[in-house]
């Protein structure tokens, strides 16, 4: 008796922190997540059967259960995983999901990230005859005058079973620019406040933004002892956004 043929599918992952940092290089302010979903599902790779909803990591402070941001992602078809970027928990969450993939079920993996830390697990999946589509950009970041993509990633994508996908080729489909009258950026808001920014290149999230907390002044004390409102991030903008979000939470509490 002939058994039924097992259908292999596509698994999609979006490193939310990395995707957020990519916006500046793409020249966009916000993602159209419906457009991003369509690109990752229908424009990248050859398989059109999904293992499950595309997974995207989001910082917990942007992902309250009732939040409109998360509702928008879910409405676009994404599964949201809340995990902190400053501790690397977001990357670990995706790595765990990648490890659990059965190559008998998965034909393709699509991953949107600039983080080279995914190389070992993706190389392992490629050795199991899974095709990898690495989505990122080689466009320069305005604040760096270079791209964030590691040479290790670029070279890996020249090897069998790996394909590099330039997300900038889909900019019109996935993003939009704010009008001049729209909501100001986190950095624009920060410029109206008293703040201090610290930078440690040896930390996973090298930027730390301090805002005035309950002490009424910035006290510069260590985390856990300080009354300052703290925000961490891989970029100044990400740290600013986190600090402002914490300020809003305290005001509304």
Number of C-alpha atoms within 10 A of each C-alpha: 3 4 5 6 6 8 11 18 18 24 26 22 23 22 21 23 25 19 19 17 18 25 19 16 20 23 16 16 15 14 17 17 19 18 17 20 20 15 16 22 21 13 14 20 19 12 17 14 16 16 18 13 18 22 21 24 26 22 19 13 15 15 18 13 10 8 11 12 14 20 16 14 18 17 12 18 17 24 17 20 18 20 23 20 24 19 14 12 15 21 22 16 16 21 17 11 12 19 12 9 14 13 16 13 15 22 24 28 25 22 24 22 24 23 16 14 13 17 13 11 14 22 16 13 22 19 13 14 15 23 23 24 22 24 21 22 24 19 19 16 18 12 11 9 10 12 16 19 17 13 10 10 19 16 11 18 17 11 9 12 17 21 19 18 21 14 21 20 11 15 18 12 17 21 21 16 11 13 9 7 6 8 10 12 13 18 15 12 13 19 9 8 10 11 18 14 15 11 16 10 9 7 12 14 21 17 22 22 25 24 25 18 16 12 10 10 13 18 15 12 10 9 10 7 9 16 20 25 21 24 25 27 25 20 18 21 21 23 25 27 23 22 25 22 18 16 19 11 11 12 8 7 6
